[in-house]
Amino acid sequence: MTFSKAELERYSRHLIIPEFNIEGQRKLKAAKVLVVGTGGLGAPLIQYLSAAGVGTIGIVDFDVVDDSNLQRQVLFATADVGRPKVEVAKERIEAQNPFIQIKTYNTQLTSENALEIIKDYDVVADGTDNFPTRYLVNDACVLLDKVNVYASIFRFDGQVSVFNHLHEDGSRGPNYRDLFPSPPPPGLVPSCAEGGVIGVLPGIIGSLQANEVLKVITGIGEPLSGRMFIFDALSFETRTLNLRKDDNNPLNGKNPSQTKLIDYEMFCGIGQESEEEKKVKEITVKELKAWQTENRDFQLVDVREGYEYDIANLGGELIPLAKVAEEVNKISSDKEVVIHCRSGKRSADAIHLLEEKYGFKNLYNLKGGILAYADEIDHSLAKY
């Protein structure tokens, strides 16, 4: 690995670090890192890997830039709204560092393509915000003997760890399955899109994640293998938890039972309706609009929180889900009632409660919630 004069000048602050020097820079230039997700974590992560001189950076994402991204995804600007994230990221990074190679995958990472995409990379950096993809990335890395530098964020909290790290004795460190053998029940842990995140937190955690990638590549310092770093932005308190391998890990425990990738949506219970959920009567946003246009006599109930209602609403009566039982008298039993929330999950829960405990038979769930209404009916409505 040789460097031009321009490269040597660019990386001079690395080269003068005794523990790093030109050998560390050579390792960076030779390295191939795949970043999964160009969101809050991916934005600073990609920028710092590029600035540091990682020779090949792969970027996987199938999303487009949205207005709601700009509060934290500092790789994007207002003019980028509607464009594929990987396309914009490639432009920004090539402008930042012309001496590296950027490969883009404008696709969703799935069980069908993950092994093929990941196999050519040395390290994978997981910047996703959903459980199916986290398990997918982890399992693919274990099956391919790749290091998985993991991070996650939620509201004011962040986590960083290094999974499946190769130790000097040839053994591998703990992986995501050792920490979380099974996913939480669907809907129990909201994503950033559902629960929110303070804008600066991804920058902090994404930078720490980039730091771990550089340590893994160059071999300097002590990577967070077998440890989980936890950061609380509100209290500015940090903790580091020790992790250990689980003998029952289906991938590499004492009796491995999984030798290939699985259906991770099914594994995490995503998109699977129970028999009870299937019984909930639904109405589409187009049907709701027709009811509104013809002045049909019905009640519209919004079971989101007050702060959500203040951002965007359909004019319904606000009864937050937690207060439905105590305010049940506000819900009509003698005419049709449409109940909605952000996406349809909380409103379905409200209907179950009202039907099972109070005997309501006149309730309809708004399919897709206010998000669907904003997409299909009123484009001026804030998507919240």
C-alpha angles and dihedrals in degrees: 000000000000129000133215120231089256091054093048090052092047094052097036094118089058094045095057093055104101095214092047110030124140094319090063091047091051090054090051092050091050094047128102117206126184116207113200109205130014096215130108094320097033094054098064092030094058093044095053094044088051094047090048091056105250100175100221125023121184119198124199121191135126097192131103127225112272130190090246090060095063096076091072112000096089094181090076137065135201092264089059095063109127096019123114109268095225090053093053092042092054092052093049095046095046088053090049097049122010092182097073135068123241122200119189132201110192092194142091114266107242140167087263098056107021098090093046093050098041099043095080095053131084098209133020121208112201113210098160127128104210133076100231092058093043091055091043093052092045095049093045091051092050093047091048096040093242128147114246115206103199133196136164136182136197128173101310101345132088137183134197131183142152114234130197092008116178110238125206092257091057096255124125127237125235119294136207092275090059090056098038111021091179135017123254118258112284112274095014094104113039122214123240088264089058102033103028134229132227107252100237096049096080089053091054097044095038089055091051089049090052089050091056091049090054091048092051093049098045098035094231124136127357114304117215092259111149089009136090118208114209124193128192110198094193098056095022088229123145134196133186116207123199116233128201134195119264116229088210095056104135092215104048109354125118092286108027113202102173119071100160141033118281139201099288095184088059092041089056093042093243117159094005113127120204119226089257092052091051089057094062111108112235138201124196123231090248090055090048090051090051090051090050093048094051091045092238114187105249139123123243116206125189114203097185124108123277095252090054091050091052091056096051135344143166095226095262126143110274114233110155114222093248090057099044094100095050093043097042090122089070091064116087119236098185101059138037115288124198114201121194143172133171099298108354103268101098092042090053089052090051091051092050090053094047094046098044100040103029103026099240114169101171101071129120127188116222103235111232093004124225090332090065091045090054091048099045108023116020114024091180090065115102110249098241 
